[in-house]
């Protein structure tokens, strides 16, 4: 829209092409944006997001080759004077890359640094190499840092603000990202929380905390709420598993769409095989397994409780 003449021009007439997450190029010659790629545009079904660039001069847009099949992560992207920095879908931990414009193509380097593997917010100064970012893991409450971006190296300089000081002397469950073979013989990830005061060699109860969506995703990031509270259950002596079953976001279009027409068929085996994996490792008592979840997570909790003999206790929201 021309703000003076009020003249309007439609630049994306295709109703199946729905841009989101706009970021202007710093030289104002165009802008980056993302579009969800899905096999069902009519119902805005799940898929994966990919990056495009609109050129104001030619009034054309092209897809930016990210060289990454799973596409963008929901943390988005930011323009730089020589290209952009993007968060890429990478399962339980986002991958950040710096892309450098080289004519009509891009070269890239993965972001590196002390906190690069677990960045969940990144805000860059428009022209200077100054960054404010959030670092967290499933066992580390989030903190904000002031850092400096040197090429693809993110260097922390200081803690910007001290958060959650009331947790400093509290016991927080040890966590790890685990993987096992699920339905369709494909790898499944999950976040495993250990019981407080865990003793090796001892078997413990297990509680599945199942995300909703079903295209939600559980990340290696600290998250406690009224809906899911792994540390309260770990405090009471249980393992907690947050499984990213088939249909979860963050693993590409094929994985997100895999349960279309197959709801229950893949998610349940994914979770049962995750339980079996932990039993085989000698961590979990197979007679003490529970599940809980809200929305789609509640539906899957009911399904696990009714159609399998694994679940002894269920909490359904």
C-alpha positions in Angstrom: 0.0 0.0 0.0 1.2 3.5 -0.9 0.6 5.5 2.2 0.2 8.8 0.2 -2.0 7.7 -2.7 -3.6 4.8 -0.8 -3.1 2.7 -4.0 -3.0 -1.0 -3.2 -1.3 -3.9 -5.0 -1.7 -7.6 -4.1 1.6 -9.3 -4.2 0.6 -12.8 -3.1 -2.6 -13.7 -5.0 -2.2 -17.5 -4.6 -4.6 -18.4 -1.7 -2.5 -21.5 -1.0 0.6 -19.4 -0.5 0.3 -17.8 2.9 3.4 -15.8 4.0 4.2 -15.2 7.7 7.2 -14.0 9.8 8.3 -11.0 7.7 11.7 -9.5 8.1 12.9 -6.6 6.0 16.3 -6.7 4.4 18.5 -4.1 6.0 19.0 -2.3 2.7 15.2 -2.1 2.1 15.5 -3.8 -1.3 13.1 -6.6 -0.2 12.1 -8.8 2.6 12.3 -12.3 3.9 9.3 -14.3 4.9 8.2 -17.9 5.7 5.5 -20.1 4.2 4.2 -23.4 5.6 4.5 -26.3 3.1 1.7 -28.8 3.6 -0.3 -31.3 1.5 -3.6 -29.8 2.8 -3.6 -26.0 2.3 -7.4 -25.8 2.5 -7.5 -26.8 6.1 -4.2 -25.2 7.0 -2.9 -28.6 8.0 0.5 -29.2 9.6 3.7 -29.1 7.6 7.0 -27.4 7.8 8.1 -23.7 7.3 10.5 -22.6 4.5 12.1 -19.3 3.8 11.5 -17.0 0.8 12.7 -13.6 -0.4 10.6 -10.9 -2.1 12.5 -8.5 -4.3 10.8 -5.1 -4.5 12.5 -4.1 -7.8 11.5 -7.2 -9.8 8.3 -7.9 -7.7 9.2 -11.6 -7.7 9.8 -13.9 -4.8 12.1 -17.0 -4.7 12.7 -19.7 -2.1 15.9 -19.4 -0.2 17.9 -22.6 -0.2 18.5 -23.4 3.4 20.2 -26.7 2.6 18.1 -28.2 5.4 15.2 -30.6 4.6 13.3 -30.0 7.8 12.9 -26.2 7.2 12.7 -23.4 9.7 12.0 -23.6 13.4 9.4 -21.5 15.1 12.0 -19.1 16.6 12.3 -17.5 13.2 15.1 -15.6 11.5 16.7 -12.1 11.5 18.2 -10.1 8.7 21.8 -9.0 8.7 23.6 -6.6 6.3 25.2 -9.6 4.6 22.3 -12.1 4.8 20.4 -13.5 7.7 20.5 -15.8 10.8 17.8 -18.5 11.0 16.7 -21.1 13.5 16.3 -24.5 11.8 14.0 -27.3 12.8 16.3 -29.9 14.4 14.3 -31.9 16.8 14.6 -31.3 20.6 17.3 -28.6 20.1 17.1 -25.9 17.5 20.0 -25.4 15.1 21.0 -21.8 14.4 22.8 -20.8 11.2 24.3 -17.7 9.8 23.7 -17.4 6.0 25.9 -15.1 3.9 24.5 -13.7 0.6 26.7 -14.5 -2.3 25.0 -13.0 -5.4 21.8 -15.0 -5.8 22.9 -17.9 -3.5 24.0 -18.2 0.1 26.8 -19.7 2.0 26.4 -20.6 5.7 28.1 -21.6 9.0 26.4 -23.1 12.0 26.4 -20.8 15.0 29.0 -21.8 17.6 29.7 -20.8 21.1 29.2 -21.8 24.8 25.5 -21.5 24.6 24.8 -22.1 20.9 23.3 -25.6 21.3 20.4 -24.3 23.5 19.4 -20.9 22.2 15.7 -20.2 22.5 15.6 -16.5 21.9 18.1 -14.4 19.9 17.7 -10.6 19.4 20.4 -8.8 17.3 21.3 -5.2 17.1 20.3 -3.8 13.7 23.8 -2.7 12.7 26.2 -3.8 15.5 27.3 -7.3 16.4 25.6 -7.2 19.7 23.2 -9.9 20.8 20.7 -10.5 23.6 19.8 -14.1 23.9 18.2 -16.7 26.2 19.9 -19.9 27.2 18.1 -22.8 28.8 18.1 -26.6 29.0 15.5 -28.9 30.5 17.5 -28.9 33.7 18.7 -25.2 33.6 16.1 -22.4 34.2 16.3 -19.8 31.5 18.7 -16.9 31.7 19.3 -13.9 29.5 22.8 -12.9 28.3 24.4 -10.0 26.6 26.8 -11.4 23.9 28.8 -10.5 20.9 28.4 -12.1 17.4 31.8 -12.5 15.7 30.9 -14.1 12.4 29.2 -17.3 13.3 30.7 -17.3 16.9 28.3 -16.1 19.7 30.4 -15.1 22.7 28.7 -14.4 26.0 29.9 -11.2 27.7 27.7 -11.0 30.8 24.4 -12.2 32.4 21.9 -9.5 31.5 19.6 -10.1 34.4 19.6 -12.8 37.1 16.3 -14.7 36.9 14.8 -17.5 39.1 17.2 -16.9 42.0 14.7 -18.7 44.3 15.7 -22.0 42.5 19.4 -21.6 43.1 19.4 -24.0 46.1 16.6 -26.3 44.9 17.2 -29.8 43.5 16.4 -29.9 39.8 16.2 -33.2 38.0 19.0 -34.3 35.8 17.8 -34.5 32.2 18.9 -35.8 28.8 17.7 -36.1 25.3 17.2 -39.8 24.5 16.4 -41.6 21.2 14.9 -44.9 20.4 13.4 -46.7 17.4 9.6 -46.1 17.1 6.9 -46.8 14.6 7.9 -47.2 10.9 11.3 -48.1 12.2 12.1 -44.4 12.6 14.1 -42.6 15.3 12.0 -41.0 18.1 13.4 -38.4 20.5 12.2 -37.5 24.0 13.3 -35.6 27.1 14.1 -37.8 30.1 14.0 -36.5 33.6 15.7 -38.5 36.4 14.2 -38.9 39.8 15.7 -36.6 42.4 18.3 -38.5 44.4 18.5 -41.1 41.7 20.4 -44.3 42.6 22.0 -46.2 39.7 20.8 -49.8 39.5 17.4 -49.1 41.1 14.2 -49.2 39.0 11.7 -46.3 39.4 8.2 -45.5 38.3 7.8 -43.7 35.0 5.3 -41.0 34.0 4.8 -40.0 30.4 4.0 -36.3 30.1 2.5 -36.1 26.5 2.5 -32.9 24.6 -0.6 -31.7 22.7 -1.0 -30.4 19.2 -0.4 -33.1 18.1 2.2 -31.0 16.3 3.6 -29.6 19.6 7.1 -30.5 20.5 9.0 -30.9 23.8 12.4 -29.2 23.7 15.5 -29.4 25.7 14.4 -26.3 27.6 13.2 -25.7 31.2 9.4 -25.9 31.3 7.3 -26.4 34.4 3.6 -25.4 34.5 0.2 -26.2 35.9 -0.2 -28.6 33.0 3.0 -30.5 33.2 5.3 -30.5 36.2 8.2 -33.0 35.8 10.2 -31.8 38.8 7.3 -32.3 41.2 7.0 -35.9 40.0 10.8 -36.4 40.0 10.8 -35.1 43.5 8.4 -37.9 44.4 10.7 -40.5 42.9 9.7 -41.0 39.3 11.3 -40.8 35.9 9.5 -38.5 33.5 9.5 -38.9 29.7 8.3 -36.2 27.3 8.1 -38.1 24.0 8.1 -36.4 20.6 6.0 -39.0 18.8 5.1 -39.1 15.1 3.2 -35.9 14.2 5.3 -33.7 16.4 6.6 -30.4 15.0 10.3 -29.7 14.6 11.1 -32.8 12.6 10.1 -31.7 9.1 7.0 -31.9 6.9 7.0 -35.7 6.4 7.2 -36.4 10.1 4.5 -33.8 11.0 2.1 -35.2 8.3 2.9 -38.9 8.9 -0.1 -39.4 11.3 -2.6 -38.0 8.7 -5.1 -40.9 8.4 -3.1 -42.8 10.9 -3.9 -41.1 14.2 -3.1 -43.6 17.1 -1.3 -46.0 14.7 2.1 -44.5 15.1 2.1 -42.4 18.3 1.1 -45.3 20.5 3.9 -47.6 19.3 6.3 -44.7 19.6 5.5 -44.3 23.2 5.2 -48.0 24.1 8.6 -48.6 22.5 10.0 -45.7 24.5 8.8 -47.3 27.7 10.3 -50.6 26.6 13.6 -48.9 25.9 13.8 -47.5 29.4 12.7 -50.9 30.9 15.5 -52.7 29.0 18.0 -50.1 30.3 17.1 -51.2 33.8 15.8 -47.7 34.8 12.0 -48.2 34.9 9.7 -50.6 36.8 7.4 -52.0 34.1 4.6 -52.4 36.6 4.6 -48.7 37.6 4.0 -46.7 34.4 1.6 -43.7 34.2 0.7 -41.2 31.6 -0.8 -37.7 31.6 -1.5 -35.0 29.0 -3.9 -32.2 27.9 -5.8 -31.9 24.6 -4.2 -34.2 22.1 -2.0 -35.4 24.9 -5.1 -36.3 26.9 -6.5 -38.2 23.9 -3.3 -40.2 23.6 -3.3 -40.8 27.4 -6.8 -42.3 27.1 -5.7 -44.4 24.1 -2.6 -45.8 26.0 -4.8 -46.5 29.0 -7.5 -48.4 27.2 -5.7 -50.1 24.3 -2.5 -51.2 26.0 -1.7 -52.9 29.3 1.3 -50.6 30.1 -0.5 -47.7 31.8 -1.6 -48.2 35.4 -2.5 -44.6 36.3 -3.7 -41.8 34.0 -4.2 -38.1 34.3 -6.4 -36.7 31.4 -7.0 -33.0 30.6 
